[in-house]
Amino acid sequence: MEQRKRGRKRLGKMKRYHNVMLRFNDTEYERLGKICESYDMDISERGTISPLLRRLVLQQEAEEKDRLPDTSNLAYHINKIGNNINQLVKIAHHKNLRSPNSNLESEINKTNELLHALIEITMEERTG
């Protein structure tokens, strides 16, 4: 009579090398216990949680909305925008254009003063 092998079934090429550890707080652990109960599993039994979580996670396909956007390209463009802003500020300071209308405003004020003086002169001539 042939003797049967004992122990855990060999996985061969399916052997799992990657380890993932999860930690749960009290409320999360209670929810996990309820999920195990819905599958008629005992959470305190060794070797029940890993297969359950593996099955729940790997049988679901990721939806498009769950995927994170590629942020490496976004960071590059934000840096380029900052660079452009810095260049514009440097040019504005170099040309003293912090307030480009300040020179124009002073010219308008001078013109208004001259016009006011002319109006006073013409008013004096009419009354005099």
C-alpha positions as MATLAB code, in Angstrom:
seq = 'MEQRKRGRKRLGKMKRYHNVMLRFNDTEYERLGKICESYDMDISERGTISPLLRRLVLQQEAEEKDRLPDTSNLAYHINKIGNNINQLVKIAHHKNLRSPNSNLESEINKTNELLHALIEITMEERTG';
ca = [
       0.000    0.000    0.000;
       1.328    3.425   -1.013;
       1.802    5.962    1.758;
       0.204    9.366    1.215;
       2.204   12.570    1.660;
       1.273   14.599    4.657;
       1.454   18.302    5.285;
       0.678   21.262    3.179;
       0.143   20.873   -0.535;
       3.156   22.039   -2.547;
       2.569   25.116   -4.649;
       5.408   24.601   -7.142;
       5.537   27.600   -9.488;
       2.577   29.106   -7.688;
       4.648   29.664   -4.516;
       4.014   33.052   -2.945;
       7.145   35.075   -2.268;
       5.664   38.503   -1.598;
       4.465   39.341    1.882;
       1.822   41.996    2.631;
       0.946   42.840    6.220;
      -2.309   44.495    7.201;
      -3.189   46.104   10.493;
      -6.745   46.851   11.562;
      -8.166   48.996   14.339;
     -10.980   47.632   16.534;
     -13.896   48.748   14.361;
     -12.231   47.507   11.166;
     -11.482   44.163   12.814;
     -15.129   43.848   13.852;
     -16.212   44.488   10.256;
     -13.723   41.878    9.078;
     -15.209   39.446   11.579;
     -18.707   40.081   10.180;
     -17.427   39.470    6.648;
     -15.879   36.192    7.794;
     -19.173   35.209    9.450;
     -21.039   35.871    6.195;
     -18.738   33.291    4.544;
     -19.199   30.882    7.501;
     -15.574   31.275    8.554;
     -14.092   31.641   12.021;
     -11.824   34.672   12.214;
      -9.804   33.187   15.072;
      -8.899   30.097   13.037;
      -5.386   30.218   11.616;
      -5.203   30.439    7.823;
      -8.702   31.759    7.128;
      -8.142   35.503    6.730;
      -5.432   35.395    4.033;
      -7.350   33.238    1.536;
     -10.509   35.276    2.111;
      -8.790   38.622    1.559;
      -6.859   37.252   -1.423;
     -10.102   36.060   -3.011;
     -11.944   39.332   -2.298;
      -9.135   41.515   -3.636;
      -7.988   39.530   -6.653;
     -11.418   38.671   -8.040;
     -12.332   42.331   -8.448;
     -11.084   44.321  -11.398;
     -10.007   47.900  -10.846;
     -12.446   50.445  -12.171;
     -11.233   53.428  -14.152;
     -12.268   55.865  -11.410;
     -10.241   53.955   -8.806;
      -6.988   54.380  -10.692;
      -4.744   57.228   -9.657;
      -3.744   59.728  -12.339;
      -0.167   59.911  -13.539;
       1.232   62.770  -11.475;
       4.793   62.780  -12.789;
       3.765   64.693  -15.915;
       1.591   67.034  -13.838;
       4.499   67.954  -11.551;
       6.663   68.682  -14.597;
       4.076   71.109  -16.020;
       3.561   72.837  -12.662;
       7.315   73.401  -12.413;
       7.361   74.849  -15.940;
       4.504   77.231  -15.070;
       6.405   78.388  -11.979;
       9.482   78.933  -14.117;
       7.480   81.057  -16.584;
       6.032   83.158  -13.754;
       9.511   83.747  -12.332;
      10.786   84.859  -15.735;
       7.892   87.301  -16.159;
       8.433   88.789  -12.691;
      12.160   89.180  -13.358;
      11.480   91.045  -16.613;
       8.862   93.249  -14.920;
      11.311   94.186  -12.151;
      14.066   94.784  -14.677;
      11.895   97.144  -16.703;
      10.355   98.585  -13.527;
       6.910   97.647  -14.739;
       5.452   96.724  -11.368;
       2.833   99.355  -12.073;
       2.968  100.022  -15.818;
       0.309  102.739  -15.582;
       2.172  104.778  -12.938;
       4.080  106.863  -15.533;
       0.935  107.366  -17.552;
      -0.973  108.366  -14.450;
       1.549  111.063  -13.537;
       1.396  112.457  -17.085;
      -2.403  112.605  -16.875;
      -2.167  114.452  -13.538;
       0.244  117.015  -15.021;
      -2.074  117.494  -18.000;
      -5.058  117.961  -15.690;
      -3.157  120.592  -13.663;
      -2.244  122.497  -16.834;
      -5.823  122.346  -18.100;
      -7.082  123.545  -14.735;
      -4.608  126.465  -14.854;
      -5.775  127.335  -18.398;
      -9.399  127.231  -17.321;
      -8.645  129.591  -14.404;
      -6.803  131.988  -16.739;
      -9.700  132.031  -19.215;
     -12.226  132.501  -16.444;
     -10.240  135.495  -15.102;
     -10.055  137.033  -18.564;
     -13.822  136.748  -19.006;
     -14.602  138.269  -15.635;
     -11.899  140.911  -15.855;
];
